[in-house]
Amino acid sequence: VLQECGADCAKFQKSELEYKFNKKALERPYISKHSWGKTYGEHKRHLEFSHDQYRELKKYAEEIGIFFTASGMDEMAVEFLHELDVPFFKVGSGDTNNFLYLAKTAKKGRPMVISSGMQSMNTMHQVYQIVKPINPNFCFLQCTSAYPLQPEDVNLRVISAYQSSFPDIPIGYSGHETGIAISVAAVAMGAKVVERHVTLDKTWKGSDHQASLEPNELAELVKAIRTVEKAMGSPVKQLLPCEMACNEKV
């Protein structure tokens, strides 16, 4: 579906549950309309893909000609993704102020895409100072961690602030809003990476689905982004060949 819509990469989320959570967290009762089990552990185990399933997904992505990676949600997940030979690591917003994790991930030498939901500019400067000397191939994504995200909480202007503060790295946008307009605007502001959640049905059980795009919306978003990329053009203002007919007439 992603490839048909024109996306460049499919990204999942990988956790090593027994490493990431302690016994108490896995055994606690999980009563929620989004729950897939009686305990939090049962719920997470139901949703988590195995190593073999990840290998199968990567193989399939290669066959159809699309990149495949995941957010490593803990240090052991990063180890597995490194072994899987992913093209880049995604650092989810929840791990962006986990400095030990960042340094360990950077040392693997793969490009990194780092989201910035829930963080301050001060923290992002610290992240830059930790990652840059170890691994210069990384980018920041402006992100607000709310599902679904309201337009007034998006703060696209942070993209410009990041471009000024970190001129030597690409800046992108990770969106949890509904619709495509805001993500298209991010590209017009110079976002080089756009990340959106995708679902086959927004009404499915789980808190992320309503903040996701369905395939027809994703296709529309990709098409709009490609159009905006073309339209950015040149900063030089001059009479263009396409204007000649109008110029002669008026």
Disulfide bonds with the S-S distance in Angstrom:
none
